[in-house]
């Protein structure tokens, strides 16, 4: 099956399943074509029924920033994950 997302694009929509204050306000997906550091951009938009969402795009960072991110990540503590995500 072909991927329905263009590389490095996605969206965040209002989380209509939010039940607790700790749940995210927006949830979504993004398709990234290769791992690494990306710069994100977002645009406020609305669906046909006026529900808001953020359209997002990711630009692969330059190689010097990739190296900085790898070095920073290697020395950073392991992040604590939450099971609040719907994904």
C-alpha angles and dihedrals in degrees: 000000000000120000110256093206125082110236114276096009136105143129144250117214130186108278102241090180095062109135103159134043088243093059115098120264091218131029131183150129138263129191111218117190098207135012122257143075118331134185111225129217126186139194127196110235139154136228119238089268090055096253106147125236139167118239109211137197130186126210117201108243120239118270094257090056090046089057092048091050093049091050092046092047093050092056097040122099118253108272121242111240127214127218090214092096116104091215 
